[in-house]
Amino acid sequence: ATGISNCLDGATGKPRWSVNILEDNETKNALHGVCGSPLVFGDYVVVCPTGKEGSSLAAYDRRDGRRLWAHGAGEASYSSPLLADVAGVRLILYYNQRGIAAHDPLTGEDLWSYPWSNSEKVVCSQPVVLPGESGGVLLTIEVQTETDSADEPAE
């Protein structure tokens, strides 16, 4: 929640490196804190440093904690970055307060985005890549209506 990312030795539990991803990406903490889980693939550790006046995604070298790239806009919500193949293209998908954004995994470059949010700008779900070659991605959000109640399901 504080923005401090630690890499620990799996055998001993001793620290290998530590980075305050908020300070390192010149951003501020969100009201809910930093809550996205890190995405680890190859030598990359991709984290979500909130995007509040700074980058929304950043990648670090898993061996030494050196920042490799920082990109993206849109404040964080509760989603975590996801490595996925969409229509034959490898992407990092990240669902932030504005909607979904796709990034190049190796450079962080913004590739595309699609606005999809609710009035509260709270996204508590992960994108789901649909099977097949069509490149479909399912996005869900909760939308409250005046008729929602504990006794009746929303339509």
TIGU-307501 format. One record per atom (N, C-alpha, C, O, CB): x negated, y, z; residue in one letter; residue number from 0; atom name. Coordinates in steps of 0.05 Angstrom, whole numbers, plus 32768, in hexadecimal, padded with zeros to 4 digits. Each point is the difference from the previous one (the first is absolute). Glycine has a CB too. Layout:
BEGIN
x  y  z  gugu  vextor  panu
X  Y  Z  a  NUM  CA
...
***
This chain:
BEGIN
x  y  z  gugu  vextor  panu
7FF0  7FE8  8000  a  0  N
8010  8018  8000  a  0  CA
7FEF  8019  8000  a  0  C
8009  8015  7FF7  a  0  O
801A  7FD2  8021  a  0  CB
7FC5  8017  7FF2  t  1  N
7FEE  8018  8003  t  1  CA
7FF0  8006  7FE7  t  1  C
7FF5  8016  7FFD  t  1  O
8009  7FE0  8033  t  1  CB
8001  7FF7  7FBD  g  2  N
7FF1  8004  7FE7  g  2  CA
7FE4  7FF5  8002  g  2  C
7FF0  8003  7FED  g  2  O
802A  8025  800B  g  2  CB
7FDF  7FCB  801E  i  3  N
7FE5  7FF4  8002  i  3  CA
8001  7FE4  7FF6  i  3  C
800F  7FEF  800A  i  3  O
7FE6  802E  801E  i  3  CB
7FFB  7FDE  7FC3  s  4  N
7FFD  7FE5  7FF5  s  4  CA
7FE6  7FF3  8009  s  4  C
7FEB  800C  7FFD  s  4  O
8031  8002  7FDA  s  4  CB
7FE6  7FDB  8034  n  5  N
7FE9  7FF2  800A  n  5  CA
7FFC  7FE6  7FF1  n  5  C
8013  7FF2  7FFA  n  5  O
7FF4  8022  8033  n  5  CB
7FE0  7FE6  7FCC  c  6  N
7FF9  7FE6  7FF4  c  6  CA
7FF0  7FF1  8015  c  6  C
7FEB  8009  8009  c  6  O
8016  8009  7FC7  c  6  CB
8009  7FD7  8038  l  7  N
7FF3  7FF0  8015  l  7  CA
7FF5  7FE6  7FF4  l  7  C
800B  7FF6  7FED  l  7  O
8013  801D  8036  l  7  CB
7FCC  7FE4  7FE8  d  8  N
7FF5  7FE6  7FF8  d  8  CA
8013  7FEA  8009  d  8  C
8007  7FFF  8018  d  8  O
7FC9  8013  7FEB  d  8  CB
8039  7FDD  7FEB  g  9  N
8013  7FEC  8006  g  9  CA
7FF6  7FEB  8014  g  9  C
8010  7FF5  800F  g  9  O
8003  8012  7FC4  g  9  CB
7FD4  7FF4  802E  a  10  N
7FF5  7FEC  8012  a  10  CA
7FFA  800A  801C  a  10  C
8005  7FF2  8014  a  10  O
7FE7  7FF9  7FC4  a  10  CB
800B  802E  8029  t  11  N
7FF8  800B  801B  t  11  CA
8013  8016  800A  t  11  C
8000  8005  8018  t  11  O
7FD2  7FF1  7FDC  t  11  CB
803E  8016  7FFB  g  12  N
8012  8016  8008  g  12  CA
7FF1  801A  8003  g  12  C
800C  8014  8007  g  12  O
800F  7FCB  8010  g  12  CB
7FCB  8022  7FE3  k  13  N
7FF0  8018  8002  k  13  CA
8007  8013  7FE8  k  13  C
8004  7FF6  7FEA  k  13  O
7FD7  7FF1  802F  k  13  CB
8025  8033  7FEC  p  14  N
8006  8013  7FEB  p  14  CA
7FEA  8000  7FEA  p  14  C
7FE8  7FFF  8006  p  14  O
8030  801D  801B  p  14  CB
7FF2  7FE4  7FC6  r  15  N
7FED  8004  7FE9  r  15  CA
8000  801D  7FF7  r  15  C
7FEB  800B  7FFB  r  15  O
801E  7FC5  7FF6  r  15  CB
8010  803C  800D  w  16  N
8002  801C  7FF9  w  16  CA
801B  800A  8009  w  16  C
8013  7FF0  8006  w  16  O
7FCE  800A  7FD3  w  16  CB
8021  8020  8029  s  17  N
8019  800D  8009  s  17  CA
8003  801B  7FF1  s  17  C
7FEC  800E  7FFD  s  17  O
8012  7FDC  8031  s  17  CB
801A  801C  7FC8  v  18  N
8005  8019  7FF1  v  18  CA
801A  800B  8009  v  18  C
8014  7FF2  8002  v  18  O
7FD1  7FFE  7FD6  v  18  CB
801B  802A  802E  n  19  N
801A  800E  8005  n  19  CA
800A  8009  7FE4  n  19  C
7FF6  8013  7FF5  n  19  O
7FFC  7FFD  803B  n  19  CB
8021  7FE1  7FC6  i  20  N
8009  8005  7FE4  i  20  CA
800F  801A  7FFD  i  20  C
8002  800B  7FEA  i  20  O
8001  7FC4  8010  i  20  CB
8007  803C  801C  l  21  N
800D  801B  7FFE  l  21  CA
7FEB  8015  7FFC  l  21  C
8002  8011  7FEE  l  21  O
8024  7FE0  8030  l  21  CB
7FC6  8010  7FF3  e  22  N
7FEA  8013  7FFE  e  22  CA
7FF1  7FFD  7FE5  e  22  C
7FFA  8014  7FF3  e  22  O
8002  7FED  803F  e  22  CB
7FFE  7FE6  7FC7  d  23  N
7FF0  7FFB  7FE8  d  23  CA
800F  8008  7FE7  d  23  C
7FF3  8006  7FEC  d  23  O
7FF7  7FD4  802C  d  23  CB
8030  8027  7FE8  n  24  N
8010  8008  7FE9  n  24  CA
800D  801B  8003  n  24  C
8013  8007  7FF1  n  24  O
7FF5  7FC9  8006  n  24  CB
7FF0  803F  801D  e  25  N
8009  801C  8005  e  25  CA
801E  8001  8000  e  25  C
800C  8011  7FF2  e  25  O
7FCB  8001  7FF9  e  25  CB
8035  7FDD  8024  t  26  N
801D  7FFF  8002  t  26  CA
8009  8001  801E  t  26  C
7FEF  7FFD  8011  t  26  O
8014  7FEA  7FC3  t  26  CB
8016  801B  8030  k  27  N
800B  8001  801B  k  27  CA
8011  7FE8  8005  k  27  C
800A  7FF3  7FED  k  27  O
7FF5  803F  8013  k  27  CB
8004  7FC7  8019  n  28  N
8011  7FE9  8007  n  28  CA
801D  8006  7FFC  n  28  C
8009  8016  8004  n  28  O
7FD4  7FDB  801D  n  28  CB
8032  7FFA  7FD7  a  29  N
801D  8003  7FFD  a  29  CA
800D  7FFD  801B  a  29  C
7FF3  7FF7  8014  a  29  O
800B  7FF6  7FBD  a  29  CB
801B  801B  8031  l  30  N
800F  7FFE  8019  l  30  CA
8000  7FE3  800B  l  30  C
7FFD  7FFC  8018  l  30  O
8020  802A  7FD9  l  30  CB
7FE5  7FC6  7FFD  h  31  N
8000  7FE4  8007  h  31  CA
7FE4  7FF4  8002  h  31  C
7FFE  7FE8  8006  h  31  O
802F  8014  7FE5  h  31  CB
7FBE  8014  8010  g  32  N
7FE5  7FF5  8001  g  32  CA
7FF9  7FF2  7FE6  g  32  C
8011  7FFE  7FEE  g  32  O
7FF2  7FFE  8044  g  32  CB
7FE6  7FF9  7FCD  v  33  N
7FF7  7FF0  7FE9  v  33  CA
800A  7FE4  8005  v  33  C
7FF9  7FF3  8013  v  33  O
7FDD  8029  7FE5  v  33  CB
803C  7FDA  7FF6  c  34  N
800C  7FE6  8006  c  34  CA
7FFF  7FEC  7FEA  c  34  C
8009  7FE9  8003  c  34  O
8015  802F  801A  c  34  CB
7FD7  7FEF  7FCC  g  35  N
7FFC  7FED  7FEA  g  35  CA
7FEA  7FED  8006  g  35  C
7FEB  8008  800B  g  35  O
8026  8019  7FD4  g  35  CB
7FF2  7FC6  801B  s  36  N
7FEB  7FEC  8004  s  36  CA
7FEB  8003  7FEA  s  36  C
8006  8007  7FE9  s  36  O
801A  7FD9  802D  s  36  CB
7FC6  801B  7FF0  p  37  N
7FEC  8002  7FEC  p  37  CA
8003  7FE9  7FEB  p  37  C
8009  7FEA  8007  p  37  O
7FD8  802C  801A  p  37  CB
8017  7FF0  7FC7  l  38  N
8000  7FEC  7FEA  l  38  CA
7FE2  7FF9  7FFC  l  38  C
7FF0  8012  7FFA  l  38  O
803B  8000  7FF0  l  38  CB
7FCE  7FD5  8018  v  39  N
7FE4  7FF7  7FFC  v  39  CA
7FFF  7FEE  7FE8  v  39  C
800E  7FEC  7FFF  v  39  O
7FE8  8018  8033  v  39  CB
7FF9  8003  7FBB  f  40  N
7FFC  7FEF  7FE8  f  40  CA
7FE3  8006  7FF7  f  40  C
7FF7  8017  7FFF  f  40  O
803B  7FE9  7FF3  f  40  CB
7FC0  7FEB  8006  g  41  N
7FE4  8003  7FF8  g  41  CA
7FF1  800F  8016  g  41  C
8001  7FF8  8017  g  41  O
800C  8008  7FB8  g  41  CB
7FE4  8015  8029  d  42  N
7FF1  8010  8013  d  42  CA
800F  8019  8008  d  42  C
7FF5  8012  800C  d  42  O
7FE1  7FDC  7FE0  d  42  CB
8044  8013  800E  y  43  N
8010  8018  8005  y  43  CA
8012  7FFC  8019  y  43  C
800C  7FEB  8004  y  43  O
7FF3  8020  7FCB  y  43  CB
8003  800A  8041  v  44  N
8014  8002  8015  v  44  CA
8010  801A  7FFA  v  44  C
7FF5  8016  8002  v  44  O
7FEE  7FD1  8021  v  44  CB
8036  8016  7FD5  v  45  N
8011  8016  7FF8  v  45  CA
8013  8007  8017  v  45  C
800E  7FEF  800A  v  45  O
7FEF  8004  7FC5  v  45  CB
8002  8026  8039  v  46  N
8010  800A  8017  v  46  CA
8012  8018  7FF8  v  46  C
7FFC  800B  7FEA  v  46  O
7FE0  7FE4  8036  v  46  CB
8036  8018  7FF1  c  47  N
8013  8016  7FFA  c  47  CA
7FFC  8016  8014  c  47  C
800C  8000  8016  c  47  O
8016  7FDF  7FD7  c  47  CB
7FCD  8035  800D  p  48  N
7FFC  8016  8013  p  48  CA
8015  8016  7FFF  p  48  C
7FF9  8017  8000  p  48  O
7FD7  7FDF  7FFB  p  48  CB
8049  8003  8004  t  49  N
8018  8010  8003  t  49  CA
8007  8012  7FE8  t  49  C
8017  8005  7FFB  t  49  O
7FE1  7FF9  8035  t  49  CB
7FF5  800D  7FC2  g  50  N
8006  8012  7FEA  g  50  CA
800B  801B  8009  g  50  C
800A  800F  7FEF  g  50  O
7FFE  7FC9  7FF6  g  50  CB
7FF6  802E  8034  k  51  N
800A  8019  800B  k  51  CA
7FEA  8015  7FFC  k  51  C
7FEE  8002  8011  k  51  O
8031  7FE7  8011  k  51  CB
7FE2  8026  7FC9  e  52  N
7FEC  8014  7FF8  e  52  CA
7FE6  7FF3  7FF7  e  52  C
7FEB  800D  7FFF  e  52  O
8029  8012  8022  e  52  CB
7FED  7FC8  7FD7  g  53  N
7FE8  7FF2  7FF6  g  53  CA
8008  7FE8  7FF0  g  53  C
8017  7FFE  7FF7  g  53  O
7FCE  8012  8030  g  53  CB
8009  7FDE  7FD5  s  54  N
8005  7FE8  7FF0  s  54  CA
8013  7FEC  800E  s  54  C
8000  7FFF  8019  s  54  O
7FD3  8007  7FD2  s  54  CB
803C  7FEC  8005  s  55  N
8013  7FEC  800B  s  55  CA
7FF4  7FE4  8000  s  55  C
800A  7FEF  800F  s  55  O
801C  802D  7FE2  s  55  CB
7FC5  7FE0  8000  l  56  N
7FF2  7FE6  7FFF  l  56  CA
7FE2  8005  7FFF  l  56  C
7FF7  8013  7FF4  l  56  O
8030  7FD6  7FF5  l  56  CB
7FCA  8005  8025  a  57  N
7FE3  8001  7FFF  a  57  CA
7FF5  7FE4  8001  a  57  C
800B  7FEF  800E  a  57  O
7FF4  803F  8007  a  57  CB
7FEB  7FCE  7FDD  a  58  N
7FF3  7FE6  8001  a  58  CA
7FE4  8002  800C  a  58  C
7FF2  8014  7FFB  a  58  O
8027  7FDE  7FDC  a  58  CB
7FE0  7FFB  8039  y  59  N
7FE6  7FFF  800E  y  59  CA
7FF2  7FE5  7FF9  y  59  C
800D  7FEC  7FFA  y  59  O
8004  8031  802C  y  59  CB
7FD4  7FE4  7FDA  d  60  N
7FF1  7FE8  7FFB  d  60  CA
8001  7FEF  801A  d  60  C
7FFA  8009  8015  d  60  O
7FE7  800F  7FCA  d  60  CB
8028  7FCF  801E  r  61  N
8004  7FEF  8017  r  61  CA
7FE6  7FFA  800F  r  61  C
8001  7FF8  8017  r  61  O
8027  7FF4  7FD2  r  61  CB
7FC2  8017  8009  r  62  N
7FE6  7FF9  800C  r  62  CA
7FF5  8016  8012  r  62  C
7FF4  7FFA  8015  r  62  O
8003  7FE9  7FC4  r  62  CB
800D  8036  8020  d  63  N
7FF3  8016  800F  d  63  CA
8013  8017  8007  d  63  C
7FF7  8013  800E  d  63  O
7FDF  7FE0  7FDC  d  63  CB
8043  800D  800D  g  64  N
8013  8015  8007  g  64  CA
7FFD  8019  7FF0  g  64  C
800D  8014  8006  g  64  O
7FF3  7FD9  8026  g  64  CB
7FF0  8012  7FBF  r  65  N
7FFC  8018  7FEF  r  65  CA
8019  8004  7FEF  r  65  C
800A  7FED  7FF4  r  65  O
7FC4  800C  800B  r  65  CB
803C  8020  7FFF  r  66  N
8018  8005  7FF0  r  66  CA
7FF8  7FFE  7FE3  r  66  C
7FEC  800B  7FF6  r  66  O
8027  8014  802D  r  66  CB
7FFE  7FD2  7FCE  l  67  N
7FFC  7FFB  7FE3  l  67  CA
8010  8013  7FEF  l  67  C
7FF7  8009  7FEC  l  67  O
7FFF  7FC7  801E  l  67  CB
8023  8035  7FFF  w  68  N
8011  8013  7FF2  w  68  CA
8017  8009  8012  w  68  C
8006  7FF2  8014  w  68  O
7FEE  7FF8  7FC0  w  68  CB
8018  802C  8025  a  69  N
8018  800B  800E  a  69  CA
8011  800E  7FEB  a  69  C
7FF6  8011  7FF1  a  69  O
7FF1  7FF5  803B  a  69  CB
8032  7FF1  7FD2  h  70  N
8012  800B  7FEC  h  70  CA
801D  7FFF  800B  h  70  C
8005  7FF6  8016  h  70  O
7FDC  7FFC  7FC4  h  70  CB
8031  8019  8016  g  71  N
801C  7FFE  8006  g  71  CA
800B  8018  8010  g  71  C
7FF2  800D  800E  g  71  O
8009  7FC2  7FF1  g  71  CB
801F  8035  7FFD  a  72  N
800E  8014  800E  a  72  CA
801A  7FF4  800A  a  72  C
8007  7FE9  7FF8  a  72  O
7FE5  803C  7FEB  a  72  CB
8022  7FE8  802D  g  73  N
8019  7FF5  800C  g  73  CA
7FFA  7FF6  801B  g  73  C
7FF0  7FEE  8004  g  73  O
8021  8006  7FCF  g  73  CB
7FFD  8017  8041  e  74  N
7FFC  7FF7  801B  e  74  CA
8007  7FE3  8005  e  74  C
8013  7FF6  7FF4  e  74  O
7FF5  8039  801A  e  74  CB
7FE9  7FC5  8003  a  75  N
8005  7FE4  8007  a  75  CA
801B  7FFC  800D  a  75  C
800A  8011  800E  a  75  O
7FC4  7FE8  7FF7  a  75  CB
803C  7FEF  7FF8  s  76  N
8017  7FF7  800F  s  76  CA
7FF7  7FE8  800F  s  76  C
7FEB  8001  800D  s  76  O
8037  8011  7FD1  s  76  CB
7FED  7FD8  8022  y  77  N
7FF8  7FE8  800F  y  77  CA
7FF6  7FEA  7FEF  y  77  C
7FFA  7FEA  800A  y  77  O
8028  8023  8018  y  77  CB
7FDB  7FF7  7FC4  s  78  N
7FF7  7FEB  7FEE  s  78  CA
7FE2  7FFD  8000  s  78  C
7FF2  8012  800A  s  78  O
8036  7FF8  7FD9  s  78  CB
7FCF  7FE0  8013  s  79  N
7FE3  7FFA  7FFE  s  79  CA
7FF9  7FFD  7FE2  s  79  C
8011  7FF8  7FF0  s  79  O
7FEE  7FF1  803E  s  79  CB
7FE8  801D  7FCB  p  80  N
7FF8  7FFC  7FE4  p  80  CA
8001  7FE2  7FF8  p  80  C
7FFB  7FEF  8011  p  80  O
7FE8  803A  7FF2  p  80  CB
8024  7FD2  7FE4  l  81  N
8004  7FE5  7FF6  l  81  CA
7FF0  7FFC  7FE6  l  81  C
8003  8010  7FED  l  81  O
802B  7FED  8029  l  81  CB
7FC1  7FEF  7FE8  l  82  N
7FF2  7FFA  7FE7  l  82  CA
8012  7FED  7FF0  l  82  C
8009  7FEC  800A  l  82  O
7FC9  8019  800C  l  82  CB
8034  8003  7FD1  a  83  N
8013  7FF1  7FF0  a  83  CA
7FF9  8002  7FE2  a  83  C
7FF2  8012  7FF8  a  83  O
8031  7FF7  802A  a  83  CB
7FE6  7FE3  7FD0  d  84  N
7FFE  8000  7FE3  d  84  CA
801C  8006  7FF5  d  84  C
8013  7FF1  8004  d  84  O
7FC7  7FEE  7FFB  d  84  CB
8028  8038  7FF3  v  85  N
801A  8009  7FF5  v  85  CA
7FFC  8002  7FE2  v  85  C
7FF0  8010  7FF6  v  85  O
801D  8009  8035  v  85  CB
8002  7FD8  7FC6  a  86  N
7FFF  7FFF  7FE3  a  86  CA
7FE3  7FFC  7FF6  a  86  C
7FF7  800D  7FED  a  86  O
8031  8012  8011  a  86  CB
7FC9  7FD0  8010  g  87  N
7FE5  7FF9  7FF8  g  87  CA
7FEB  8014  8009  g  87  C
7FE9  7FFE  7FF8  g  87  O
802B  7FEB  7FE2  g  87  CB
7FF3  802B  8036  v  88  N
7FED  8014  8009  v  88  CA
7FFE  7FFE  801F  v  88  C
8014  8000  800E  v  88  O
7FF7  801F  7FCB  v  88  CB
7FDC  7FDF  8030  r  89  N
7FFB  7FFF  801D  r  89  CA
8002  801C  800B  r  89  C
7FF3  8012  7FF6  r  89  O
7FEF  7FC5  8006  r  89  CB
802E  802C  801A  l  90  N
8006  801A  800C  l  90  CA
8000  7FFE  801E  l  90  C
8003  7FEA  800B  l  90  O
8018  8023  7FCD  l  90  CB
7FE2  800A  8034  i  91  N
8007  8002  801C  i  91  CA
801A  8010  8000  i  91  C
8001  8016  7FF6  i  91  O
7FCF  7FE9  801C  i  91  CB
8045  7FF5  7FF9  l  92  N
801A  800D  8003  l  92  CA
8002  800B  801C  l  92  C
7FF9  7FF2  8014  l  92  O
801D  7FF0  7FC9  l  92  CB
7FF3  8037  8026  y  93  N
8003  800C  801A  y  93  CA
801A  800F  8001  y  93  C
8005  8012  7FF0  y  93  O
7FC9  7FF1  8016  y  93  CB
8044  7FF6  800D  y  94  N
801A  800B  8003  y  94  CA
7FFF  8016  8015  y  94  C
7FFF  7FF9  8018  y  94  O
8018  7FDC  7FDA  y  94  CB
7FE8  8044  8007  n  95  N
7FFF  8016  8013  n  95  CA
801A  800E  8003  n  95  C
8015  7FF6  7FF6  n  95  O
7FBB  8010  7FFF  n  95  CB
8031  8011  8018  q  96  N
8019  800E  8005  q  96  CA
800E  8009  7FE6  q  96  C
8018  8003  7FFF  q  96  O
7FD5  800C  802C  q  96  CB
8004  7FF6  7FC0  r  97  N
800B  8009  7FE6  r  97  CA
800B  7FE9  7FEF  r  97  C
8014  8003  7FF2  r  97  O
7FCD  8023  8010  r  97  CB
8012  7FC3  7FFF  g  98  N
8007  7FE9  7FEF  g  98  CA
7FE8  7FEF  7FFD  g  98  C
7FEE  7FFF  8012  g  98  O
8034  801C  7FD6  g  98  CB
7FDC  7FD6  8002  i  99  N
7FEA  7FEE  7FFC  i  99  CA
7FEB  800D  7FEF  i  99  C
8006  800F  7FED  i  99  O
8019  7FC9  8018  i  99  CB
7FC8  8021  8001  a  100  N
7FE9  800A  7FF0  a  100  CA
7FEF  7FE8  7FF9  a  100  C
7FFC  7FEE  8010  a  100  O
8005  8040  8006  a  100  CB
7FF3  7FD3  7FD2  a  101  N
7FEE  7FEB  7FF7  a  101  CA
7FE4  800C  7FFD  a  101  C
7FFD  8016  7FF4  a  101  O
8029  7FD0  7FF4  a  101  CB
7FC6  800B  8021  h  102  N
7FE5  800A  8000  h  102  CA
7FEE  7FEA  7FF4  h  102  C
8005  7FE9  8003  h  102  O
8003  8035  8025  h  102  CB
7FE2  7FEB  7FCB  d  103  N
7FEC  7FEE  7FF6  d  103  CA
7FF1  7FF5  8019  d  103  C
7FF6  8010  8010  d  103  O
8005  8009  7FC3  d  103  CB
8003  7FCD  8031  p  104  N
7FF3  7FF5  8018  p  104  CA
7FE3  8007  8003  p  104  C
7FF6  8002  8017  p  104  O
802A  7FD9  7FE6  p  104  CB
7FD1  8028  7FEE  l  105  N
7FE4  8005  8001  l  105  CA
7FF8  801D  8003  l  105  C
7FEB  8007  800B  l  105  O
800F  7FD0  7FDB  l  105  CB
8017  803B  8010  t  106  N
7FFA  801D  8000  t  106  CA
8013  8010  8011  t  106  C
7FFA  8017  8007  t  106  O
7FF2  7FE4  7FCC  t  106  CB
802C  7FFA  8032  g  107  N
8015  800F  800E  g  107  CA
8010  8013  7FEF  g  107  C
8012  800D  8009  g  107  O
7FD2  7FEF  801F  g  107  CB
8014  8006  7FBF  e  108  N
800D  8013  7FED  e  108  CA
801E  7FFC  8001  e  108  C
800A  7FE9  8000  e  108  O
7FCD  8017  7FE3  e  108  CB
8038  8016  801E  d  109  N
801D  7FFF  7FFE  d  109  CA
8008  7FF8  7FE4  d  109  C
7FF9  800D  7FED  d  109  O
800C  8017  8037  d  109  CB
800A  7FC6  7FDA  l  110  N
8008  7FF6  7FE5  l  110  CA
801D  8008  7FF9  l  110  C
8005  800A  7FEA  l  110  O
7FDB  7FD0  801C  l  110  CB
8032  8022  800D  w  111  N
801C  8009  7FFC  w  111  CA
800E  8001  801B  w  111  C
7FF7  7FF5  8014  w  111  O
8009  7FF7  7FBD  w  111  CB
8017  8020  802E  s  112  N
8011  8001  8019  s  112  CA
801D  8001  7FF7  s  112  C
8007  8007  7FEA  s  112  O
7FD5  8010  8031  s  112  CB
8035  7FE1  7FF8  y  113  N
801D  8001  7FFB  y  113  CA
800E  8009  801A  y  113  C
7FFC  7FF3  8015  y  113  O
8001  7FE7  7FC8  y  113  CB
8012  803C  8022  p  114  N
800D  800A  8018  p  114  CA
8017  7FEE  8009  p  114  C
8012  7FFA  7FF0  p  114  O
7FE1  8035  8002  p  114  CB
800C  7FC8  8027  w  115  N
8016  7FEF  800A  w  115  CA
7FFE  8001  801E  w  115  C
7FF0  7FF2  800D  w  115  O
8010  7FF0  7FCB  w  115  CB
8011  802F  8035  s  116  N
7FFF  8003  801D  s  116  CA
801C  8006  8009  s  116  C
8014  7FFF  7FF1  s  116  O
7FBD  8012  800E  s  116  CB
8032  7FF4  801B  n  117  N
801A  8007  800C  n  117  CA
7FFD  801C  800C  n  117  C
7FEB  800C  8000  n  117  O
8021  7FC3  8009  n  117  CB
800A  803C  8001  s  118  N
8000  801B  800A  s  118  CA
7FEE  8003  8018  s  118  C
7FF6  8016  8006  s  118  O
8039  7FF0  7FEA  s  118  CB
7FCC  7FE5  801F  e  119  N
7FEF  8001  8018  e  119  CA
7FE2  7FFD  7FF9  e  119  C
7FEF  8005  8010  e  119  O
8037  7FE8  800B  e  119  CB
7FD5  800B  7FCC  k  120  N
7FE4  7FFB  7FF6  k  120  CA
7FF3  7FEA  8011  k  120  C
7FE8  8002  8006  k  120  O
8015  802E  7FEA  k  120  CB
8013  7FBC  8018  v  121  N
7FF6  7FEA  8010  v  121  CA
8002  7FE7  7FEF  v  121  C
8016  7FF7  7FF8  v  121  O
7FF7  801F  8034  v  121  CB
7FDC  7FDE  7FCE  v  122  N
7FFF  7FE7  7FF0  v  122  CA
7FF3  7FEB  8012  v  122  C
7FE9  8002  8008  v  122  O
8013  8017  7FCC  v  122  CB
8014  7FD3  8033  c  123  N
7FF7  7FEB  8012  c  123  CA
7FFF  7FE5  7FF1  c  123  C
8005  7FEB  800D  c  123  O
800E  802E  801B  c  123  CB
7FE7  7FE7  7FBF  s  124  N
8000  7FE7  7FF0  s  124  CA
7FE8  8000  7FEE  s  124  C
7FF2  8015  7FFC  s  124  O
8040  7FE8  8006  s  124  CB
7FC8  7FEC  7FF3  q  125  N
7FEA  7FFC  7FED  q  125  CA
800C  7FFC  7FE5  q  125  C
8015  7FF5  7FFD  q  125  O
7FCD  7FF7  8026  q  125  CB
8010  801D  7FC8  p  126  N
8009  7FFA  7FE5  p  126  CA
7FFC  7FE2  7FFB  p  126  C
7FEE  7FF3  800B  p  126  O
8006  803B  7FE5  p  126  CB
801E  7FC7  7FFF  v  127  N
7FFE  7FE3  7FF9  v  127  CA
7FFD  7FFF  7FE2  v  127  C
8010  8009  7FF1  v  127  O
800D  7FE8  8037  v  127  CB
7FCD  8002  7FD0  v  128  N
7FFB  7FFC  7FE3  v  128  CA
8010  7FE8  7FF7  v  128  C
7FFD  7FEA  800B  v  128  O
7FD4  802A  7FF8  v  128  CB
8040  7FF0  7FE9  l  129  N
8011  7FEB  7FF6  l  129  CA
7FF0  7FED  7FEE  l  129  C
7FEF  8009  7FF1  l  129  O
8039  8016  8012  l  129  CB
7FDF  7FC7  7FFE  p  130  N
7FF1  7FED  7FEF  p  130  CA
8006  8004  7FE2  p  130  C
8014  800B  7FF9  p  130  O
7FED  7FD4  802D  p  130  CB
7FEC  8019  7FCA  g  131  N
8004  8003  7FE3  g  131  CA
7FEE  8015  7FF5  g  131  C
7FF2  800E  800E  g  131  O
803D  7FE2  7FF6  g  131  CB
7FD2  8013  7FE2  e  132  N
7FEE  8013  7FF2  e  132  CA
800D  801C  7FFC  e  132  C
7FF3  8011  7FF5  e  132  O
7FF9  7FC8  7FF4  e  132  CB
802D  802A  8020  s  133  N
800E  801A  7FFC  s  133  CA
7FF4  8017  800F  s  133  C
8002  8017  7FF8  s  133  O
8026  7FCF  8000  s  133  CB
7FCA  8014  801E  g  134  N
7FF4  8016  8010  g  134  CA
8014  800D  8012  g  134  C
7FFC  8018  8007  g  134  O
7FE5  7FEF  7FD4  g  134  CB
8033  7FEB  802E  g  135  N
8014  800C  8012  g  135  CA
7FF6  8001  801D  g  135  C
7FF2  7FEF  8009  g  135  O
8031  8000  7FD9  g  135  CB
7FE4  8027  802B  v  136  N
7FFA  8004  801D  v  136  CA
8019  8008  800E  v  136  C
800E  8013  7FF8  v  136  O
7FC2  7FFB  7FFE  v  136  CB
8037  7FE3  801F  l  137  N
8019  8005  800F  l  137  CA
7FF9  8013  8017  l  137  C
7FED  7FFB  8010  l  137  O
8026  7FD8  7FE4  l  137  CB
7FFC  8043  800E  l  138  N
7FFD  8013  8016  l  138  CA
801A  8001  8010  l  138  C
8016  8001  7FF4  l  138  O
7FC8  801A  7FF1  l  138  CB
8020  7FE6  8035  t  139  N
8018  8002  8011  t  139  CA
7FFB  8016  8014  t  139  C
7FEA  8004  800A  t  139  O
8021  7FCB  7FEF  t  139  CB
800B  803E  800E  i  140  N
8000  8014  8016  i  140  CA
801A  7FFE  800E  i  140  C
8014  7FF7  7FF5  i  140  O
7FCD  8028  7FF2  i  140  CB
801F  7FEA  8032  e  141  N
8019  8001  800F  e  141  CA
800D  801B  7FFC  e  141  C
7FF3  8015  8002  e  141  O
7FFB  7FCA  8020  e  141  CB
802C  8020  7FD8  v  142  N
800F  8019  7FFD  v  142  CA
8018  7FFF  8013  v  142  C
8010  7FED  7FFE  v  142  O
7FE1  8018  7FD1  v  142  CB
8010  800E  8042  q  143  N
8017  8000  8013  q  143  CA
8016  8011  7FF4  q  143  C
7FFC  8015  7FF4  q  143  O
7FE5  7FE6  8033  q  143  CB
8037  7FFB  7FDE  t  144  N
8018  800E  7FF7  t  144  CA
8012  8006  8018  t  144  C
7FFC  7FF5  8015  t  144  O
8002  7FF5  7FBD  t  144  CB
8015  8028  802A  e  145  N
8012  8007  8016  e  145  CA
8011  7FE9  8009  e  145  C
8009  7FFF  8017  e  145  O
7FF8  802F  7FD8  e  145  CB
8003  7FBE  8000  t  146  N
8011  7FE9  8007  t  146  CA
7FF0  7FE9  800D  t  146  C
800C  7FED  800A  t  146  O
8011  801F  7FD0  t  146  CB
7FC9  7FF7  8028  d  147  N
7FF0  7FEB  800D  d  147  CA
8007  7FFF  801E  d  147  C
8002  8014  800D  d  147  O
7FD8  7FF2  7FD2  d  147  CB
802A  7FE2  802B  s  148  N
8005  7FFC  801C  s  148  CA
7FF6  7FE4  8008  s  148  C
7FFA  7FF0  7FEE  s  148  O
802E  8030  8012  s  148  CB
7FD7  7FDB  801A  a  149  N
7FF7  7FE6  8009  a  149  CA
8014  7FEA  7FF9  a  149  C
7FF9  7FE9  7FFF  a  149  O
7FEE  802D  8026  a  149  CB
8032  7FF2  7FD7  d  150  N
8015  7FEC  7FFB  d  150  CA
8004  7FF9  7FE3  d  150  C
800A  7FEB  7FF9  d  150  O
800C  8025  802F  d  150  CB
7FE3  8003  7FC6  e  151  N
8005  7FFC  7FE4  e  151  CA
7FE6  8001  7FF0  e  151  C
7FF1  8013  8003  e  151  O
803D  8000  8003  e  151  CB
7FCD  7FD9  7FE9  p  152  N
7FE8  8002  7FEF  p  152  CA
8004  8016  7FEA  p  152  C
8016  8004  7FF6  p  152  O
7FE0  7FCB  8013  p  152  CB
7FF4  803E  7FF0  a  153  N
8001  8014  7FEB  a  153  CA
8003  7FF2  7FE5  a  153  C
7FF7  7FE9  7FFC  a  153  O
7FED  8037  801E  a  153  CB
802A  7FED  7FD3  e  154  N
8004  7FF4  7FE6  e  154  CA
7FE9  8006  7FEE  e  154  C
7FFF  7FF8  7FE9  e  154  O
8031  800B  801C  e  154  CB
***
